[in-house]
Each structure stands twice: as structure tokens, then as C-alpha cells.
Amino acid sequence: MKGKFLLAIDQGTSSSRTVIYGLDARAVASDQQEFPQIYPQPGWVEHDPEAIWNSVTSVTRGAMEKAGAAASDIAAIGITNQRETTLIWDRETGECVYNAIVWQDRRTAAHCQALKNDGLEATVTSKTGLRLDPYFSGTKIAWILDNVDGVRARAEAGKLAFGTIDSFLLWRLTGGRVHATDATNASRTLLFNIHTQEWDDELLAMFSVPRELLPDVRDCADDYGLAVNDSIGGEVPISGIAGDQQAALIGQAGFEPGMTKSTYGTGCFVVANTGDRALQSENQLLTTVAMRIRGEVTYGLEGSVFVAGSAIQWLRDELRIIDSAPESEEIARRTGVVEEVYVVPAFAGLGAPYWDPDARGAIFGLTRGSGRDDIVTATLQSVAYQTCDLVSAMSEDGIKPSVIRVDGGMVANNWFLQFLADVLDVPVERPENVESTVLGAAYLAGAQAGVVNSIADIETLWQRDTLFEPAMKGVQRERLLEGWNDAVCRVRLDN
Ligand code: ADP
């Protein structure tokens, strides 16, 4: 008899979470744990792989206990994860040779620049849909191979394994039996040709990565072997894997071309489904694998903004002008739209569509009367303006969403979502279940295990909580966007 629950692991940048769902997609129990961020030098970000692993086993145990579930009650396990973050471990001992180099880490900027200077970016983009940026795994792998003693030789001898976090968890959960990843995670490494769906020899040579390191690439819903780890307490099939942003698109039922979701956590990630077309952006967006189901690839166009919810944390933790994130809503509500003050939260440079690693944050338009409330409100507005930049870039590439589905922690803020709809001039839909990412992972696993009909069932489960209709006059919108563009120009050194 098959189990009555699905278990989804969401291994994120700041925390790990396990959610247990009934087969009707109702969340039954969950557990979550934060783990430490390691900043060895400015611009470097690492995670201790053992801290990640311990947090995952602990929340998995915790969620199973809360649900009163034994291994035999669980039909399948799905995994979703922070993407691009890079690990290399020993195939025999399972021990990592270095900490995980996190997606935010900029240590390989010079390597990327050198490859650009050699004129290699066009080849990289045409094969991977990505850019030569430290954000992705390729140069992070090379950094470990070149900077940790003896690692390159061990890699060439086939003794080591590379993986993004999904592969690492899969390896550990299966007791070292399976070294695999899914096509969405592979598509973020700079080594995977998204058109042929294979690791690419030319790219491997460009980044000096031995093929022996690489995992097998499978569909998002596929057989990934049996979890045998003690934390599960029995054998349970692992049958779904997708990177977090792709899993969110699936959880938002973004199955049709043109469907677009925007996730507001630490950063903001907009992904539009472009169907079987790997649309290459003329506007600095990324082309990526949105999902691969039964061998069929659905592509996506993606824009990433590095600072969204974390700008609200900055107001709370650094400026200390709010006590909690929800307070930003009360303040904005009583302040109303701020027209003069612009906050540009380019704390880690600017992501899409600017890709300017050297830009830094700034506040413009202050007058003697400007106060805390203006800055708080303008910070919320900045997240909407940044989304607007991404959606405009998408529109110029021919993808004009008729509605945008939102999720992530920041969408609790109604004022923000109304302002977002207003400046985008596109309706914004918030679902009842804003936990799209874990739901997507659970469904991939459930479909493969045959306990839910199909992944497309998510469509019938998806329920709207609130629709935010654009209500702002065109002239005001244009004025605000002009002010924003002006502010962005001023933080960019090359302008
Ligand atoms: P992540 O998965 O990246 O850790 P979450 O999806 O949990 O992030 O979202 C948390 C983020 O949302 C935090 O950065 C927080 O500042 C922001 N946030 C939470 N509630 C609100 C709110 N009511 N208004 C504005 N921002 C919020």
C-alpha cells in the first residue's frame, strides 16, 4: 500500500524546511530551521555543508513527528533547493572538500571577467541561456578545484563528485548510491547545454571542469532512488527535484506559455513560461529550463533582483526605523505613495536587467521634510519598481504577462501588492497557498510516484486569495517610473 503523505524538503539560502502534505495537497505539518551564514571575506558567502545536512535531517524528523508519520506513511519525497550553490565531495567518504559556495558569492568575478575578455560570453549564452557571472556554479567549481590542495587531481581521478544542493541531499539521503540532479538545477551551472539537454564538452573545457565530477541529469519528476537515511526511518522513493524558482512556477500552476510568477523572499525572482521555445533575451534576462517532465522541456525567461525582502530587513536591522517587517505596511498605508524620495537598494550591485556588480545603494530626493515614513514607503516602492524593470524587459522580449502570480514572505503586505499592480499596470494575483515552492516539489514527487493524477492537478487546486487590480492613473505611473529610472542611472558608475 502506498503512503498517504508527500514529504517535501525545501533547502533555502537562510533556512531548511520540510513540509508534509496529504494527497489532497493540504499541508499537514512542517518544521523549519535556520543555519549560519559564513562571510569569510567581503563578497564571499559560504555555508557549512554539515550544517545544511543537519538542518535538513532535523526538520525532516521534526515534520514527520508532528504529522505522526512513519516512513511507510510517505508515498514519495520531493526536493527543492537554493540554486547554483556549489559543493564538491568525496565519493567514498561523502565528506565535502570545501564549504558550499553560495549563489550570492562574488569571489569569481575576476575569472568571469577574464572569460569575457576572451570573447567567450556569446558562446556561453547561446548554449546555457546564462551570462558570465559569478552567480552561477561554473566558476565556483573551478575555484574549489584550483584553491583546495589536491582536489583537481582527485577530481580527474574520478574520486570526487560535484553537486548543487539537491544532488548533495540526494547523495546523502540515498546513502551515497545516487549521484544525480534535475534539468532545472543543471541549467544553472554554466556547464549544461539547455538545447541538447547534455553536459557540454566545450563548456567543460572553458571552465576546466572534469566530466568525472558531474551528476546524471534527470527529469523533474523521475526516479531518484530510495531514501534510506535514519532521519526518514525506512525506505521512501525520492521522485521529484526542481530548483526553488522553478518549483515555485510549478506550485503556481504556471504550465501555459506566458504564465508568470514573481517570488518575493530575500530577493525577487520573476519567471515566465515560454513553452518549448528557448527564447533568448535581447534585454539581459536569463533563459532557463522551467521544467522537464517526461523528457519534454519547458523553457522560462527569468529576471532576478538580489534585494527585495532583504531591503525591509535592512530597514529593521540596520537603519532600525521599523520594529518588524509588517510595520512597513502600516507606515506605507498612512503615508501613501511617495513621489519625491527614491531608495535604490543596490546593496550587492544591480541584478537583471542591469547586471551592474559595482552599483551601490542610495537614497535620492530628500528634502527637509522627508522622514522615516517616506524612506520606509520608498523602500517598499523600490521592490515594485525593480519588478517593473524585469517585466518591461520581458515585454520587450515579446512576453507580456496578462496577470502575475506572486508568492514569498513579502506578499503578506497588501499595500505593496496594490502598489505593484499599479506601477506594473498588470493585475497581481496572490494565491491562498503562498508556499508555492514546497508545493511544487511535493507535486512533482507525487505525480512520479503515481499517488496524484498528474502535476497539472495543481491547476485545479490553485485558489486565488486576492486580486490586486491596477488603479493608478497613467500620468502618475509614468512620473514615478521616470523618477526611478533617474535614480537608477545615478547609482551606476558607467552612466
Ligand atoms: P526566504 O525564503 O528568501 O528566506 P521568505 O519567503 O521567507 O524569504 O520571505 C521573507 C522576507 O519577506 C524577509 O526578507 C522579510 O523582510 C519580508 N517580509 C515578510 N513580511 C513582510 C511584510 N509584511 N512586508 C514586507 N516585507 C515582508
Residues whose N, C-alpha, C, O or C-beta is under 5 A from the ligand:
A	BS01	ADP	G12 S14 Y264 G265 T266 G309 S310 I312 Q313 A325 P326 S328 G408 G409 M410 A412 N413
